[in-house]
Each structure stands twice: as C-alpha cells, then as structure tokens.
Amino acid sequence: MSRPRASRTVENEVRRLGYVHVAGVDEVGRGCLAGPVVAGAVVLKPGEYVAGIADSKVVPAAERERLFDEITAAAVAWFVAIVPPDEIDRINIHQASLKAMRDAVMALVPLPGFVLVDGFRIPALPMPQRHIIGGDRRSTAIAAASILAKVTRDRIMTALHEEDPRYGYDRHKGYATRAHLDAVAAFGYSPRHRRTFRPPSLFDTMPD
C-alpha cells in the first residue's frame, strides 16, 4: 500500500490570498523521555516539486535523509530550532514545543507572510497563522518541516548514543520503549533525560 502524500492545496489557497512566502512548521520529540524537542520551519519554492514528501512518521529513515537534502535545496528558507532537556524541565514540554516552533519560524530569512502549523496555535507570532489538525499529513510545507525536524533530532540522538551507549538512543531515539525503560531502571536518569516526564511505573523506583 502506498503511503499518503501531503499536498500543496492549503498553501496554494493561502498564496491566492496574496501571501508570497507561506511557511510550514512542525515539532518532534514531544513524547520522549530523553533528548530535545526539535521544530522545523520551511518555506518551499512554489514552482519546485520534491517527490515523496509526507508525514515523517511514515517515511523510512534512509528516505528521510535523502528528502532532508532535497527539501533544503528546494526551500526559499528553512530553519531547525532545538530546546534541550533542561529547558523542557524548566518551562514544561508544551511550552517547550511552542517555543521551538516559534523560534524556528522567527529564524527564517525572509520571514514568512503566513504560517501553517501542525496541531497547535503558536503564541506571539507577528504574522497570521492557521493551525491544522493532522497538518503533517495534509500540507506539504508542514510535512517537509516534520522531516527536517525528525532527521535533525535523530542525528542528535545518534550522537548522544555515541557519547553514552548504555541507553540505546540510536534505536529508540529517546522514546519510552521497553528497552529504554529497562536501561533507565538499570542505570538511572542521565543528564540527557527529562526529569519532569516519567512513566508512572518509574515514579517509585528512579533516583533523582
């Protein structure tokens, strides 16, 4: 079965309203035990088509890497913003996700005239926006942003694995798999873990 492909229908609707640069933005890593939350923002060239762009969750890792290069080459502007675990603990994961998305959008040069956001409305953006539920499946710009964010975050987690292979970050990328939970139970939380998000089963067993 072929995977669903995102389309440019929403972006084109916005462009017909007179907005030249329409950005898509999405974040990854919200539900992880370890590592940063990462957001991508991208403005694609209207006349340049990149085949295969879809929600990053349904695109194989090797193809995501290829698409990362093709998307960045076909973009008017792009940026990836990173919020580390200690800041996630300080402001909470929801605020960290919004911050990452806002930072990614505001780093684009030129700034977009309109922003399409996956799921959440981003506070304090100086330009109009539309939040779209399931946007990474519906909008090419949002799907492209999700790929940039996913590839960047996976690279970070692979590098963290090379620094400390005990937790298996190269396999689960910080998500709460059984292997990750077993590693946390055996070795405790590392500096790369988020202290404010722990599965209930670990509340009484984990050291601070």
N, C-alpha and C positions, 0 to 999 in steps of 0.2 A: 504494500500500500504506500502511495506517495504521501509525503508529509504536507501539511497545509502550508501554503506560501503566503506571506504577507503581501499586501497590495498598496499602491500609492493613491487609492481613492480618497482617503481623508486628506492627505497632503495636497492633492490637486484641488479639492474643494476649498481648502484654506487659501491656496495660491490664487484661485479665481476671485477671492475677496480682496486681492491686491497685496498680499504679503509675499515678498520675494523669497526670503530665507525662512524656511519652516524647519524647526529642529525637532527631532525625536529624542526622548530621554528615558532611561530605564536603569534600575539598580539590580545588583545580585549580591547574595551573601546575607540577606536579612535573617534567615532562619538558622544560621550556623552557630556552633559552639566556639569556634576559633577563627581568627583571621579578620580582615577588614570587611566593611561593606563598601562596595565599589559601584559607581554610577558612570554610565557613558552617555554622552550627548553628541549628536551628529546632525549636520545639515547636508543632505545629499544633493548633488547636481541634478536638476530636473531632467536633463536630457541624457544622462548617463546611467545605463541599466547594469546592475550587478545581479547575475543569476544566482539563485539559491538562498537568498536572504529569507530567514524565517526565525521564529522564536528560538533563542539559543538553546533552550532545553530539548528541542527535537533535532538539533543539528549535531552530528558526530564531531568529536573533538578535533580530528585532523581537518575536517572541512571548516570548522570554526576558525582555525588558524589561517587557512587559505583565505577565507572571507574577510578576516581582520585586515589583511594586506589590501584586498581589493576594495573594501569599504573605505579605508583611509585614503586610498589613491583616488577614489571617486567622490570624495567629500569636498564641499566648499569649506567646511570647518568641522573639527571634531576635537573632543577632549574627554579624558577619563579622570574622575575625581575619586579619592580614596580617603575613607575615615577609619582610623586604626582602632583596635580593641579598647584601648584606654579611654579614648574619646567616646566610643559607644557606651562604655560603662558610666561615663560622666553625664551624658545627655539623654540616654536611652536609645534603643535601636530604632524606634520610629523616627525620632528627631534626627538621628544619625543618617538614616536613609534619605530623609528630606534634604538634609544639609548636603549630602553627596550629590544629589540630583541638582540642587540649586547651584552648588559650586561648579559642576560640570557645565551647566548652561551658561553661567556668567563668565566662564573662561573662553567661550567661543569667540573667535575673531573672523568675520564681523559678528556682532551679537545678532541673534535671530529676531525676526519681527514677530514670530508666533511660535509657541512651543506645544508639542503633543507629548503627553506624559502617560506612562503606563500606571494606571490604578489610582494614584493619589494626586491631589492638587498640591502644588508646591507653593508655600507661603513666600511672600515678599519678592516675587519676580516682577521686574519692571515692565514686562511685556505680557500681552494676553496669552492664555493657555487653555488647553482642553484636556481634561483627564479622561482616559478611555479605559474602561474595564476590559482586560484581555487585550490591551493595546499591542503587546508584543506578538500577538497572532494576527492582528488586523492591519497594522500600519508598518510599512517598510522602514520608515525612519526609526520608529521605536524598536523594531526587531533588529535593525542594524546597530542601534545603541546597545541593545542587550548583548549582542555578540561582542562588541568592543569591551563591555564591562566583564563579561564572562571569561573571555580569553585573558584579559589583564589579571583578573582575580585568580584564575587557575595557575598562571605563571607565578604569581606571588606565593600561592600555597605550595607549589612545587619547590620554590626556592626555600621556603620555611622547612620543608621536609629534608632538604639537603643540610640545613643547619642542625636539625634535630629529628632524626628518622623514627623516634620511638612512637610517634602518634599516627603515622601513615597518612600525612596530609596529601601526599601525591595521589592517593587513591580516593579518599572521601572528600577532600578539599575543605575540611572543617565541619562538615555536616555530621549530625548525630547518628552515625551508623553504629551497628553493634561493635564493630572492631574499634571504632573511635571511643565509644563508651568504655570498652574493656581497657583500652590504653590509659584513659583518664583515671579509671579505678586503680590501675597498677602504678601509675607514675604521678598522679596529681595534676593539677592545672599548671600549664606553662605560662610564661609572660604573653604568649600569643592568644590565650583563651580569654573569653569574656566572662568576667566574674558575675555579671548581673543576669546571665541567662544560663540556667542549669536545669536539666531534666529532673522532674520530681524524684525519680528513683535515686538520684545522686545527692539530694539535699543533705541527707544524714551521714553520708559516707565520705564526702570530699573534704580535704583540708582547705583552709583559706589560702 
